[in-house]
């Protein structure tokens, strides 16, 4: 060991090297914590990070370093940078998840409101149809009857049933193609 307290001699025994590491680490601890704290803005987290730094060095095989005090300070600085990078990644990920959750929560509500509005428009279009056309449409689409079954029950040709269905489907399609009026809450009056 030289007079600066660095481990320089390879012949130093392992226990002496560890004791010297602890001594230098404790001497630099306040400076490392202050440096990390300035970088990340939190003294408690800085203290935890410096403690983690100690454990990292303690667990690995002894490394011979000329200026251990400078090496520890540089390592603490790098640790603060790594912490800020990972905190930034965590923040971006959390922000992205929050936006996704907000979007996911809003989409089903908007979709349900739009579907309800579309159903109201189709219902209005069906009510405007002649009675026989509306009955044929409901028998087919709601009750699942075939054109042949409807023709037999209503004493019509299958071609006539198809024509009524075409009118009903065109009316439904046209009602959805019309420009949508602003969605109103149930119970609100038109002016």
LUMTILUM-339205 format. One line per field, with one value per residue (C-alpha): residue in one letter; x, y, z; residue number from 1. Coordinates in nm, 4 decimals, padded with zeros to 6 digits, m for minus. Example, Ala and Ser with C-alpha at 12.3 -4.5 7.8 and 13.67 -1.06 7.14 Angstrom:
BEGIN
resn = c(a s)
x = c(01.2300 01.3670)
y = c(m00.4500 m00.1060)
z = c(00.7800 00.7140)
resi = c(1 2)
END
This chain:
BEGIN
resn = c(x x x x x x x x x x x x x x x x x x x x x x x x x x x x x x x x x x x x x x x x x x x x x x x x x x x x x x x x x x x x x x x x x x x x x x x x x x x x x x x x x x x x x x x x x x x x x x x x x x x x x x x x x x x x x x x x x x x x x x x x x x x x x x x x x x x x x x x x x x x x x x x x x x x x x x x x x x x x x x x x x x x x x x x x x x x x x x x x x x x x x x x x x x x x x x x)
x = c(00.0000 00.1250 00.0886 m00.2395 m00.4067 m00.4316 m00.3752 m00.0834 00.1260 00.0066 00.1717 m00.0674 m00.2765 m00.6510 m00.7575 m00.5274 m00.6678 m01.0247 m00.9467 m00.7882 m01.0900 m01.3266 m01.1069 m01.0948 m01.4654 m01.5648 m01.3382 m01.5040 m01.8594 m01.9778 m01.8305 m01.9875 m02.3288 m02.3095 m02.2118 m02.4910 m02.7424 m02.6640 m02.7133 m03.0362 m03.1904 m03.2636 m03.0368 m03.2040 m03.1751 m02.8167 m02.7336 m02.8929 m02.7044 m02.3714 m02.4469 m02.5203 m02.1880 m02.0113 m02.1801 m02.0857 m01.7213 m01.7274 m01.8709 m01.6334 m01.2740 m01.0225 m00.9253 m00.5925 m00.6496 m00.3930 m00.6235 m00.9036 m01.0590 m01.0905 m01.2127 m01.4865 m01.5997 m01.6111 m01.8037 m02.0523 m02.0976 m02.1583 m02.4037 m02.6029 m02.6124 m02.7307 m02.9979 m03.1251 m03.1343 m03.3305 m03.5604 m03.6247 m03.7062 m03.9383 m04.1100 m04.1569 m04.2897 m04.5277 m04.6463 m04.7049 m04.8985 m05.1049 m05.1952 m05.2772 m05.5032 m05.6770 m05.7213 m05.8459 m06.0929 m06.2198 m06.2505 m06.5139 m06.7282 m06.6994 m06.7645 m07.0702 m07.2083 m07.1492 m07.3116 m07.6133 m07.6405 m07.6161 m07.8880 m08.1129 m08.0614 m08.1360 m08.4450 m08.5702 m08.5085 m08.6931 m08.9906 m09.0173 m09.0497 m09.3844 m09.5247 m09.4804 m09.1137 m09.0383 m09.2044 m09.0033 m08.6808 m08.7540 m08.8544 m08.5279 m08.2758 m08.4250 m08.6120 m08.3791 m08.6418 m08.5293 m08.6683 m08.8574 m09.0176 m09.1166 m09.2603 m09.4708 m09.5929 m09.6851 m09.8121 m09.5613 m09.3135 m08.9559 m08.8600 m09.0978 m08.9437 m08.5953 m08.7086 m08.8541 m08.5288 m08.3263 m08.5348 m08.4947 m08.1192 m08.0781 m08.2720 m08.0485 m07.7340 m07.8542 m07.9329 m07.5730 m07.4303 m07.6047 m07.3836 m07.4072 m07.5713 m07.3814 m07.4320 m07.6821 m07.7190 m08.0433 m08.3054 m08.1510 m08.3957 m08.3359 m08.3596)
y = c(00.0000 00.3432 00.6510 00.7557 00.4421 00.2654 m00.1015 m00.1207 m00.4144 m00.7483 m00.9318 m00.7771 m01.0499 m01.0707 m00.9822 m00.6792 m00.5678 m00.6004 m00.4090 m00.1334 m00.1293 m00.0854 00.1923 00.3826 00.3222 00.4592 00.7588 00.8337 00.7384 01.0931 01.2302 00.9486 01.0004 01.3761 01.3236 01.0727 01.2838 01.5891 01.3839 01.2072 01.4571 01.2208 01.1677 00.8450 00.6856 00.8084 00.6364 00.3133 00.3302 00.3841 00.0880 m00.1202 m00.0049 m00.1310 m00.4698 m00.4945 m00.4357 m00.6597 m00.9583 m00.9533 m01.0688 m00.8136 m00.5724 m00.3955 m00.0251 00.2552 00.5243 00.3414 00.6636 00.8113 00.4790 00.4643 00.8205 00.7485 00.4272 00.6182 00.8755 00.6014 00.4333 00.7583 00.7873 00.4251 00.4897 00.7960 00.6040 00.3178 00.5629 00.7390 00.4068 00.3146 00.6539 00.6246 00.2715 00.3736 00.6740 00.4563 00.2033 00.4799 00.6218 00.2736 00.2105 00.5455 00.4707 00.1188 00.2536 00.5248 00.3094 00.0622 00.3491 00.5393 00.2219 00.1386 00.4900 00.4771 00.1327 00.2544 00.5592 00.3385 00.1083 00.4055 00.5244 00.1772 00.1479 00.4833 00.3717 00.0421 00.2185 00.4359 00.1271 m00.0111 m00.2656 m00.5687 m00.4800 m00.4311 m00.7671 m00.9524 m00.7928 m00.8837 m01.2400 m01.2892 m01.0971 m01.1312 m01.4613 m01.6363 m01.7393 m01.8174 m01.6345 m01.9486 m01.9805 m01.6136 m01.6416 m01.9419 m01.7840 m01.4502 m01.6060 m01.4182 m01.5269 m01.5704 m01.2978 m01.0530 m01.1387 m01.0735 m00.7338 m00.6350 m00.7420 m00.5365 m00.2265 m00.2852 m00.3403 m00.0314 00.1752 00.0478 00.1154 00.4651 00.5449 00.4656 00.6581 00.9812 01.2307 01.1533 01.4083 01.4884 01.2244 01.3343 01.2030 01.0186 01.2550 01.5700 01.7749 01.9053 02.2776)
z = c(00.0000 m00.0760 00.1433 m00.0281 00.1009 m00.2317 m00.2878 m00.5246 m00.4148 m00.5518 m00.2633 m00.0073 00.1528 00.0913 00.4455 00.4519 00.1125 00.2345 00.5524 00.3467 00.1103 00.4066 00.5454 00.2142 00.1500 00.4913 00.4394 00.1014 00.1937 00.2761 m00.0475 m00.2527 m00.0905 m00.1508 m00.5145 m00.5774 m00.3866 m00.6001 m00.9171 m00.8268 m00.5852 m00.2952 00.0051 00.1202 m00.2230 m00.2500 00.0781 m00.0464 m00.3753 m00.2018 00.0253 m00.2863 m00.4294 m00.1173 m00.1517 m00.5188 m00.4405 m00.1347 m00.3243 m00.6156 m00.6127 m00.4974 m00.7721 m00.7636 m00.8243 m00.8122 m00.6686 m00.4857 m00.3531 m00.7049 m00.8396 m00.5745 m00.6510 m01.0233 m00.9565 m00.7386 m01.0140 m01.2723 m01.0369 m01.0108 m01.3904 m01.4205 m01.1585 m01.3456 m01.6736 m01.5216 m01.3377 m01.6684 m01.8320 m01.5458 m01.5682 m01.9451 m01.9063 m01.6261 m01.8267 m02.1313 m01.9245 m01.7661 m02.1080 m02.2361 m01.9365 m01.9887 m02.3591 m02.2830 m02.0291 m02.2637 m02.5760 m02.4514 m02.3224 m02.6504 m02.8487 m02.6372 m02.6805 m03.0554 m03.0838 m02.8865 m03.1113 m03.4231 m03.2904 m03.2272 m03.5844 m03.7253 m03.5049 m03.6345 m03.9944 m03.9385 m03.7814 m04.0939 m04.3188 m04.4308 m04.1829 m04.4109 m04.4882 m04.1180 m04.0306 m04.2956 m04.1720 m03.8074 m03.8957 m04.0797 m03.8685 m03.5203 m03.5333 m03.7801 m04.0337 m04.3892 m04.6901 m04.7893 m04.4422 m04.4459 m04.7989 m04.6987 m04.3709 m04.5331 m04.8552 m05.0725 m05.3336 m05.2197 m05.4693 m05.2961 m04.9576 m05.1014 m05.2356 m04.8970 m04.7287 m04.9762 m04.8937 m04.5198 m04.5458 m04.7655 m04.5113 m04.2293 m04.4297 m04.5231 m04.1598 m04.0635 m04.3592 m04.2590 m04.0777 m03.7108 m03.4907 m03.1725 m02.9083 m02.6492 m02.2996 m02.2338 m02.1049 m02.2489 m02.4521 m02.8032 m02.8571)
resi = c(1 2 3 4 5 6 7 8 9 10 11 12 13 14 15 16 17 18 19 20 21 22 23 24 25 26 27 28 29 30 31 32 33 34 35 36 37 38 39 40 41 42 43 44 45 46 47 48 49 50 51 52 53 54 55 56 57 58 59 60 61 62 63 64 65 66 67 68 69 70 71 72 73 74 75 76 77 78 79 80 81 82 83 84 85 86 87 88 89 90 91 92 93 94 95 96 97 98 99 100 101 102 103 104 105 106 107 108 109 110 111 112 113 114 115 116 117 118 119 120 121 122 123 124 125 126 127 128 129 130 131 132 133 134 135 136 137 138 139 140 141 142 143 144 145 146 147 148 149 150 151 152 153 154 155 156 157 158 159 160 161 162 163 164 165 166 167 168 169 170 171 172 173 174 175 176 177 178 179 180 181 182 183 184 185 186 187 188 189 190 191)
END
